[in-house]
Amino acid sequence: MLDKTMTFTVPNDNEKEMKQILTTVYHALAEKNYNPINQIVGYILSEDPTYITTHNNARGLIRHIDRDELLQEMLKEYLNVK
C-alpha cells in the first residue's frame, strides 16, 4: 500500500471569491505598512492569523480561504496550467 501514490483533490469553485479576499487582505496589509507578500506567506505556512492585520477585517476575511485550495490555485497560476 505504501508503494502507490495517493491522490489529493480540492474542490475548485470559488476562485473569484478567493482572489477578491486576497486582494482586500493585500491592500489592508499595505495600508498598515506591512510587506503584504511576506505576511500572507507567513499566514499560509503557519495558519497563524496574527500575520494578518485586523484592519478592514482582513484577518476575519482570510479565514474564509481554504489554504489547500489557495495553494493549488497559486501553483496552477505559477505553472500556467489549468
Secondary structure, 3 states (H helix, E strand, C coil): CCCCCCCCCCCCCCHHHHHHHHHHHHHHHHHCCCCHHHHHHHHHHHCCHHHCCCHHHHHHHHCCCCHHHHHHHHHHHHHCCC
